[in-house]
Amino acid sequence: MAGGGKAARLLGGLALVAVLAACGGGNREPDFEQMDAEAIYKLGEYQLETSRKGSDAVTYFAEVERLYPYSEWAKRALIMQAFAYHKDRDYENSRATAQRYIDTYPAEEDAAYAKYLLALSYYDQIDEVGRDQGLTYQALQALRAVIEEYPDSDYARSAILKFDLAFDHLAAKEMEIGRYYLKRKNYTAAINRFRVVVENFQTTSHTPEALHRLVEAYLSLGFTDEAQTAAAILGHNFRSTEWYEDSYRLLTAKGLEPKARGDSWLARVYRQVIRGEWL
């Protein structure tokens, strides 16, 4: 069987060489009308492997679709177009082509990959933390779709990792804005941002700092119950962090201690934490 597979690959390679030779070494456009679907498809694969631009390969895959619609090769060519566009960082066309595959072949095995490519077309455009995060939200939605619709696939496992990174990215955005307000002593606006992290992004790496910044902001406003409660949550969940140590020093310098007090939104969070229900 192994020898037969090697022979088949050799014959396929020789056929490709023959096609390239007929095209003048690849310098002139082949006569697609005189070629079968497999030959055109393999030329597309060759371009994808040897050219830096994915768009060079798209032409061949598109010709397979045009000349041999509804064939098995046309189906393969469509998903390869989406991949080639993505390689070229033409994310809009990659997304549109992947969606076309999903709409045309929803039950095919490669539909999972098409859905994953669609998600990547958003994820790979996520900019620096300081910019608008609309694409991050779209990436999260698309990645969630991969995870929920194809939970046992390799794509779902990869999507989970990327989802966590994108989720952390959004929390980082909230933290950046919160720090901006805190530095300018706009404490109410800062608290609103840190609250979003604590309530909506509690599984990210930014939660300990968000709680510490709440201690800072509430102390600056003279709201000691809220400051003590934020520190109590921080101590319960993240006692070994530098953020808890910093909060502890701030409180003790004012004769206070980490302790749940009052009935603020933080007190409700604290009660949930103590019951083992993190929001």
N, C-alpha and C positions, 0 to 999 in steps of 0.2 A: 504493500500500500504506500509506504514511504517513497519507494522508487517511482511509483506511478505519479504521485503528487509532484515530485521533483521534475519528472519529464513534462508534466502538464505546464508547470511554471516556465520551463525552458522554452516550450513551444509558444507559450503566450508572450514571452520576452522576444522571441524571434519574430513573431507577428508584429509586435510593436515596432521593432527595428525596421521591418519592411515598410510599415506605414510611414514612419519618419523619413525613410529614404525616398519614398514616393513623393513626400512633401518637400523634397530638396533639403533634407537635414533639419526640417522644422522651420525653414526660413519663409516658406509660403503657405498660405492657407490650404488645408486639405479639402478635397472635394467630398464633402459630407454626404452628398446624395449617392455616392458610389460606395459608401462604407456601411457596414452593419453596426448595430447598436453597441455591441461589445467593443469593437475597434475604437469607436468614438469615445466611449466611456474610458477605455484604457489610456487614450491620449489625454483625457482630462486628468486622470490619476497621475500620469507622467508630469503634466504641467504643475500639478499641485505639489509634487515632490521636488521638482527642479526649479521652479520659479519662486521668487520672493513675494510675488503678488498673487493672491488668491483669485483675483479677477481674471487672470489668464486662463485659469481652469474652468471658470464659470461658463465661458463660451461653449466649451465642449459638452459640458453636462446639459446645458440648455438645448443644444442641438439634439442630444439623445431624446429629450422630452418632445421636441418639435417633430422629429422624424419618426419616432417610435412611441407615440403616446400609449399609455396604459400597459406598457410592457414592464417586465421585471426590471429591465435596465433603466427604464424611465423612472421607476420608483427609487432605485438606488441613486440615480443621477440627481433627483430632487433633494435628497438629504445631503448629498455631497455639495450641492450648490450652497446650501445653508452653511455648511462647514467652511467652504472656500470663502464665502463672504465674511465669516467670522475671523478667519485667518487674516483677511485683509483689513480688519477692524471697521468694516462697513456694517455696523451693528443694526442699522435700520433695515437693510436688505436681508441680513441674516435672520433677523426676527420675522420679517414678512415671509421669507421662504420657509422657515421652520413652521410657521403657523399654517402655511399652505399645505405642507406635508401632513400636519396633524388633522387638518380639515379633510384632506383627500384620503389619507390612510390611517384613520384613528385606531384601528385594531391591529396594525402591524407592529412588530417588535421594535422597529426603529422609531416609533412614535414617542417612546420614552426618551430617546436621545434627542429627538426634535424638541420636545418640551424642555429638556435640559439646556439645549443650545439657546432656546428662547430666553430662559432665565439668565444664562451667561451674557446674553446681549445687553441685559440691564446691569448685571453685577460687574462686568468688566469696565463699565463706564462710571462706576462710583468714584466721585472725585475726592479731593482732600476734605477733611472735616469742616473746614471753613466755608464750604460752598453749599448751595441749595441741595437738599437731600431727597428731592422728589424721585430720582432714579433709584435711590436706596429702598424707598418704600415699594416701588415697582419690582425691584429685584427680590425683596422679601416675599411679595405675593406670588411671583413666578416660581421661586424656589420652594415655597410651601406647596404649590400645586404638584411639583415633582415628587416631593416627600409623601404627599397624601395619595397621589394617584399611582405611584410606582414604588411602594414602600420597600419591596424586596430587591430592588435593582441596585447596581453599583452607583447609578446616577443619584439615587436617593441618599446614599451614604455621603457622597460628595456634596450634595445639596445641603445636607444637615450642617456640615462644617462651614460652608459658605454662608448659610443662614445665620449661624451664630456670629460670624465675623461681621456681617452686614448689620445685625441687631446691635452689636457692640459699637459699630460705627455711628448709629443713630444716637446711642447714649452718649458717645463722645461729643457729638454735636450739641446736645443739651448741656453737657458739662461746660463746654467752651463758652456758650452764651451765659450760663450761670456765673462762671468766673468773671466774665466781662462786667456783668452787673454788680457783682460783689466788690470788685476792685473799685468801681465808681460809687460805691456805697448806696446803690439802689437795691436795698436789701429785700424789699417785697418781690421785685421782679426776679432777683436771684433765687429766692426761696421757691418761687413757682417753677423754675427750671429744675432745681434739685429735687423737688417733690415728684416731678415727672419721672426722673430716673429711679427714685425709690419705689414708686408705685407701678411704673410700666416697664422698667428695664432692670428689675431687681436681680435677674440672673446674670447680669453682665459684670465685668471687672470694675465698673465705675461706681458701684453702689457704696462701698466703704467711704470713698472720698465724698460722695454726695451727702452722706450722713454727717460727715465731719463738717462740710461746708454749711450744712443746716445749723449745726451747733454754733459756728462762727456768726452766721447771719442772725439767728435768734438772740444770741447774747448781745450783739450790737444793737438790737432793737429793744433789749431789756426783757425779752420773753423767756424767762429762766425755766419755766415748766417745759416748754417745747425744747429748749436746748438740752436740758437734762434727759428728756425722753429720747431725743435723737441719739445722745451718747449711750443711753442704756441699750438701745437697739444695736448700736455699733459694737458695744461690748459683748452683747449676747451672741452675735453672729461673726464678728471680726475682731475679737479681742487681741489677737497676735499681730495686728497690722499697725503700721506707724500712724494711721489715721486715728485709731482709738487712743494711742498714746498722746497725740497732739490734743485731741478733744478732752482727754482726762486732765491734762495740764491746764487748759483753758478754764475748765470748770473749777478745779481745786484752787486756782489762783483767785477765784471769786468766792471761795468758801462753799462751793456747790459740789455735787457728786452725780455720777450717772445714775439716774433713777426715774422710773416712769411716774409722771405727775400730770394731773389735769385730765381733760377729755378732748384733746385736740385730735386731728387726723393721725398724728404720730402716736398718740396713746392707743388708738385703735390698731395701728400697725403693730405696736408692741404686744398687745394682747394676742394678736394673731401669731406673732413670732413665738410667744411663750407656749401657745397651744400646738406649736409645730406646723402652723399653716402660714407659710410665707406668702402673704397676699393671695 
